[in-house]
């Protein structure tokens, strides 16, 4: 791995600053997700109408992906981090004050677009920070995001339980995020303006990047399945009460967070490619347990294994994409992210369709198959050891 003359203490300051922005991303998103029930009640929406409204956020994310790729290829990622994060946290506050459906559609579309810009820029920063260290540190950034989402969900739950109105809570989250941004933005990574000058700001992904994108597609399709269907599986298939139906998701998310925190250490010992192959194996094994044994303990163990399985895949795919020889790191990450996020969007409705045909429990055999496809695609990667 390339080393620089950057002083060690300065490299640590930069790493902490970028981690703080990953924390902001996860913290803000968790507080948005915690506001969805209030949003439904406030706008008097049926479940179907709410589902249609929520499409606005991923629509904003996907439709502005080419613009984000162009911006990140043309300007310094440090400046895009500032602009993207400002839009992201300010739009969170606006969500609380949208009183009409059409207003909410516009705000959520813009919120999704800003999230896309923010996430691509901080992932580009993380690739640059990795170059300052001999050992792998890339998974730790995504581990911080996962921790932030847990902290954000707990923060929202506490404020909701004591009666704090949602509008004030979202403004408070925006204020706290702005304070962190003011303190830490100056320490984010300074990249050379002409570092990727010979690489195009936009290009059709080559075979290597397309392969990474397909792995991300399979992984994120599985992530969407675990996030949206784990609770339904436990409640409808295993007949758990609503109070316990989220046990599968908690087990999955907790192990995903732990896996990301352990990922760098494992990558330094095993190498990135071997770690990705083991990840696909764990994902397949976890889904096989869920599909084969229709009982609580195997299901919880299965969700835990799936959490470990998906934890490090996307971080290391982004890391590898950032080393692309054909396009700038930010544009390469955007290309892989675009293909991968399609899986996240397609997964939940696809599982719903399959469930109506073969039963929800059997749809996890489909996840086993996806894990096998991932393993085959990972085998084609030419990847550095760390």
Secondary structure, DSSP 8 states (H G I E B T S, - for coil): -------HHHHHHHHHHHHHHHHHHHHHHHHHHTTHHHHHHHTT--HHHHHHHHHHHHHHHHHTHHHHHHHHHHS-HHHHHHHHHHHHHHHHHHHHH--SHHHHHHHHHHHHHHHHHHHHHHHHHHHHHHTT-SS--HHHHHHHHHHHHHHHHHHHHHHHHTT--HHHHHHHHHHHHHHHHHHHGGGS----TTTTTTSBSS----HHHHHHHHHHHHHHHHHHHHHHHHHHIIIIIS---TTTTTHHHHHHHHHHHHHHHHHHHHHHHH-HHHHHHHHHHHHHHHHHHHHH--SHHHHHHHHHHHHHHHHTHHHHHHHHHTT-SSB-HHHHHHHHHHHHHHHHHHHHHHHHHHHHHH-HHHHHHHHHHHHHHHHHHHTT------
